[in-house]
Amino acid sequence: MKRLVNRDLLRDDAGYSLIELMVVLLIIGALLAIAIPTFMNAKSGAEDRTIQSNIQSALTNEIIYHHNKDKFCLATSCSSSANFGISLAQASAESVPTPSDPATVYVYGLNNTPSGQSYLCLLGQSGTGKQFGIFELASTNSTATSATYYAGSSSSLSCPTFTTPAVVSSPWSSSTSSWG
């Protein structure tokens, strides 16, 4: 009799049924379907913010240099941005070359125009492929205006035209919200 009771107990303790295992897998799959896109969006947002921060840091260094020397550095050798882990590359044109490293900020500018302004354009591309930039107008005399413009674009981004006065149009805006 004791043997029959033990055999019945062992038969009831066989493990999980196939239905129970499928329900658990279905729940895990649903959780992953929600979590993976959320993490991917957070990663792409962080990559965009990284290049924006690098561009802003390079601009801060250039502004400090401009206050001391009345001109922008515009050369990678005299900027201290490398201290922040930012690579500066001299741009030979007014658009972003295809970067090999998303941490590279491209510098383009013109110092001391006849109107008393210096222009600086800093462009970079994030790991997501979006391009961001800051265009700085700095005056060296009291009659010229100073301004900062921001731009962000999923397509090719180029600097505003360096004329007197500078032609600044869409997608460039004086608001950081244009960085998206």
C-alpha positions in Angstrom: 0.0 0.0 0.0 2.8 2.3 0.9 4.3 1.7 -2.5 1.2 2.7 -4.3 0.9 6.0 -2.4 4.6 6.8 -3.2 4.0 6.0 -6.9 1.0 8.3 -7.0 3.0 11.1 -5.3 5.8 10.7 -7.9 3.4 10.9 -10.8 1.9 14.2 -9.5 5.4 15.7 -9.2 6.4 15.3 -12.8 7.2 19.1 -13.4 5.6 21.8 -15.4 3.2 21.2 -18.2 3.8 22.3 -21.7 1.0 24.9 -21.4 2.7 26.5 -18.3 6.1 26.7 -20.1 4.5 28.3 -23.2 2.7 30.9 -21.0 6.0 31.8 -19.3 7.8 32.2 -22.7 4.9 34.3 -24.0 5.2 36.7 -21.0 9.0 36.9 -21.4 8.6 37.6 -25.2 6.0 40.4 -24.5 8.4 42.1 -22.0 11.3 41.9 -24.4 9.1 43.4 -27.2 8.5 46.4 -25.0 12.0 46.8 -23.5 14.2 46.5 -26.6 12.8 49.5 -28.6 12.9 51.6 -25.4 16.6 50.8 -24.8 17.4 51.5 -28.5 15.7 54.9 -28.4 17.7 55.8 -25.3 20.9 54.8 -26.9 20.3 56.9 -30.1 19.3 59.9 -27.9 22.5 59.6 -25.9 24.6 59.5 -29.1 22.9 62.7 -30.3 23.5 64.4 -27.0 27.2 63.4 -27.0 28.0 65.2 -30.3 25.9 68.2 -29.2 27.9 68.3 -26.0 31.2 68.0 -27.9 30.3 70.8 -30.2 29.2 73.0 -27.3 32.5 72.4 -25.5 34.5 73.2 -28.7 32.5 76.4 -29.0 33.2 77.4 -25.4 36.9 76.9 -26.0 36.8 79.0 -29.2 34.8 81.8 -27.5 37.4 81.9 -24.7 40.2 82.0 -27.3 38.3 84.8 -29.2 37.9 86.9 -26.0 41.7 86.7 -25.4 42.9 87.1 -29.0 40.0 88.9 -30.8 39.8 86.1 -33.3 38.9 82.4 -33.5 41.6 79.8 -33.4 40.2 77.9 -36.5 43.2 75.6 -36.3 43.2 72.3 -34.5 46.7 72.9 -33.1 45.8 75.9 -30.9 42.5 74.7 -29.4 42.4 73.0 -26.0 39.3 70.9 -26.9 41.5 67.8 -27.0 41.7 68.1 -23.2 38.0 67.1 -23.1 38.5 64.1 -25.4 37.1 66.0 -28.4 38.9 65.6 -31.8 38.9 68.7 -33.9 39.3 68.5 -37.6 39.8 71.5 -40.0 37.0 71.6 -42.5 38.1 72.7 -46.0 34.5 73.3 -47.1 31.3 74.6 -45.4 29.8 71.1 -45.0 30.4 68.1 -42.8 32.8 65.6 -44.3 31.8 62.0 -43.7 33.3 61.4 -40.2 35.2 58.3 -39.4 34.7 59.0 -35.7 31.4 60.5 -34.3 33.5 62.3 -31.6 35.1 64.6 -34.3 33.9 68.2 -34.5 34.7 70.0 -37.8 35.8 73.7 -37.6 35.2 76.2 -40.3 35.4 80.0 -40.0 36.6 83.4 -41.0 38.2 86.0 -38.8 37.9 89.7 -38.7 35.8 90.6 -41.7 35.6 94.3 -42.7 32.3 94.6 -40.8 34.2 93.7 -37.6 32.8 90.2 -37.2 34.3 86.8 -37.0 32.4 83.7 -38.1 32.7 80.2 -36.7 30.9 77.1 -37.7 31.3 73.9 -35.8 29.7 70.8 -37.3 29.5 67.1 -36.2 27.7 63.9 -36.9 26.4 61.5 -34.2 26.5 57.8 -34.3 22.9 57.8 -35.5 23.8 59.7 -38.6 22.2 63.0 -37.6 24.2 66.1 -38.1 24.4 69.0 -35.7 26.1 72.4 -35.8 26.6 75.7 -34.1 27.2 78.9 -36.0 28.8 81.8 -34.0 29.0 85.4 -35.0 31.4 87.3 -32.8 32.0 91.0 -32.9 35.3 92.6 -32.5 33.8 96.1 -32.2 30.8 97.7 -30.6 28.8 98.2 -33.8 28.8 94.6 -35.0 26.3 92.1 -33.6 27.0 88.8 -31.9 24.7 85.8 -32.1 24.7 82.0 -31.8 22.7 79.7 -34.1 22.0 76.0 -33.8 21.0 73.4 -36.3 20.2 69.7 -36.4 19.3 67.7 -39.4 19.0 64.1 -40.5 20.2 65.1 -43.9 23.3 67.0 -45.0 24.0 70.1 -43.0 26.1 73.0 -44.1 27.2 76.3 -42.6 25.4 79.6 -43.3 26.9 81.8 -46.0 29.8 83.9 -44.8 28.8 87.2 -46.1 28.3 90.6 -44.6 25.9 90.3 -42.9 25.8 86.5 -42.6 22.9 84.8 -44.3 21.4 82.6 -41.7 18.3 80.6 -42.7 16.5 77.3 -42.0 17.5 74.9 -40.5 19.6 77.4 -38.4 17.8 78.9 -35.4 18.8 81.0 -32.4 17.1 78.4 -30.2 18.7 75.2 -28.9 15.4 73.5 -29.6 16.4 73.3 -33.3 18.8 70.6 -32.1 15.8 68.4 -31.7 
